[in-house]
């Protein structure tokens, strides 16, 4: 019988990359408002939305770092899709 070993640290790296990609997608519309200074767009509201995104993904980062196993990491990654 062969034993399959899973490198949980490598999976954490994969999970963090998925988190970064999902966060970047959520930032895009707000980044555009701020960087292009779009007339009629509320930069304060965009920055508040960006802060909410930061807070959301900070919680996910902690969840990834504290996940006890691959199945929990897979659940987190699947929730990012």
The 8 nearest C-alpha neighbors of each residue, nearest first, counted from 0:
[[1, 2, 3, 4, 5, 6, 69, 7],
 [2, 0, 3, 4, 5, 6, 7, 69],
 [1, 3, 4, 0, 5, 6, 7, 69],
 [2, 4, 1, 5, 0, 6, 7, 69],
 [5, 3, 2, 6, 7, 1, 69, 9],
 [4, 6, 7, 3, 69, 10, 9, 8],
 [5, 7, 9, 8, 10, 4, 69, 11],
 [6, 8, 10, 9, 5, 11, 69, 68],
 [9, 7, 11, 10, 6, 12, 13, 5],
 [8, 10, 12, 11, 7, 6, 13, 5],
 [9, 11, 7, 13, 12, 8, 14, 6],
 [10, 12, 14, 8, 13, 9, 15, 7],
 [13, 11, 9, 15, 10, 14, 16, 8],
 [12, 14, 10, 16, 11, 15, 17, 9],
 [15, 13, 11, 17, 16, 12, 76, 10],
 [14, 16, 18, 12, 17, 13, 11, 19],
 [15, 17, 19, 13, 18, 14, 20, 12],
 [16, 18, 14, 20, 15, 19, 21, 13],
 [19, 17, 15, 21, 16, 20, 22, 14],
 [20, 18, 16, 22, 17, 21, 23, 15],
 [19, 21, 23, 17, 22, 18, 16, 24],
 [22, 20, 18, 24, 23, 19, 17, 79],
 [21, 23, 19, 25, 24, 20, 18, 26],
 [22, 24, 26, 20, 25, 21, 19, 27],
 [25, 23, 21, 27, 22, 26, 20, 28],
 [24, 26, 22, 23, 27, 21, 52, 28],
 [25, 27, 23, 24, 29, 30, 28, 22],
 [28, 26, 30, 24, 29, 25, 31, 23],
 [29, 27, 31, 30, 26, 32, 25, 24],
 [28, 30, 45, 32, 31, 26, 27, 33],
 [31, 29, 27, 33, 32, 28, 34, 26],
 [30, 32, 34, 28, 29, 33, 35, 27],
 [33, 31, 29, 30, 37, 36, 35, 34],
 [32, 34, 30, 36, 31, 42, 35, 29],
 [33, 35, 31, 36, 32, 30, 37, 29],
 [34, 36, 37, 32, 31, 33, 30, 38],
 [37, 35, 33, 32, 34, 38, 42, 40],
 [36, 38, 35, 32, 40, 39, 33, 31],
 [39, 37, 40, 36, 41, 32, 35, 42],
 [38, 40, 37, 41, 36, 42, 32, 35],
 [41, 39, 38, 37, 42, 32, 36, 45],
 [40, 42, 44, 43, 45, 39, 32, 38],
 [43, 41, 45, 44, 33, 46, 40, 32],
 [44, 42, 46, 45, 41, 47, 48, 33],
 [43, 45, 47, 41, 42, 46, 48, 40],
 [44, 46, 42, 29, 48, 43, 47, 49],
 [45, 47, 49, 43, 48, 44, 42, 50],
 [48, 46, 44, 50, 49, 45, 43, 51],
 [47, 49, 45, 51, 46, 50, 44, 52],
 [48, 50, 46, 52, 47, 51, 45, 53],
 [51, 49, 53, 47, 52, 48, 54, 46],
 [50, 52, 48, 54, 49, 53, 55, 47],
 [51, 53, 49, 55, 50, 54, 56, 48],
 [54, 52, 50, 56, 51, 55, 57, 49],
 [55, 53, 57, 51, 52, 56, 50, 58],
 [56, 54, 52, 58, 53, 57, 51, 59],
 [55, 57, 59, 58, 53, 54, 60, 52],
 [58, 56, 60, 54, 59, 55, 53, 61],
 [57, 59, 61, 56, 60, 55, 62, 54],
 [58, 60, 56, 62, 57, 61, 63, 55],
 [61, 59, 57, 63, 62, 58, 56, 64],
 [60, 62, 64, 58, 59, 63, 65, 57],
 [61, 63, 59, 65, 60, 64, 66, 58],
 [64, 62, 60, 66, 61, 65, 59, 72],
 [63, 65, 61, 62, 66, 60, 11, 67],
 [64, 66, 62, 63, 61, 67, 60, 68],
 [67, 65, 63, 68, 64, 62, 71, 72],
 [68, 66, 65, 71, 69, 72, 70, 64],
 [69, 67, 70, 71, 66, 72, 7, 73],
 [68, 70, 72, 71, 73, 7, 10, 67],
 [69, 71, 73, 72, 68, 74, 67, 66],
 [70, 72, 74, 73, 69, 68, 66, 75],
 [73, 71, 69, 75, 74, 70, 66, 76],
 [72, 74, 70, 76, 71, 75, 77, 69],
 [73, 75, 71, 77, 72, 76, 78, 70],
 [76, 74, 72, 78, 73, 77, 71, 79],
 [75, 77, 73, 79, 78, 74, 14, 72],
 [78, 76, 74, 79, 75, 80, 73, 72],
 [79, 77, 75, 76, 80, 74, 73, 18],
 [80, 78, 76, 77, 21, 75, 18, 17],
 [79, 78, 77, 76, 21, 17, 75, 18]]
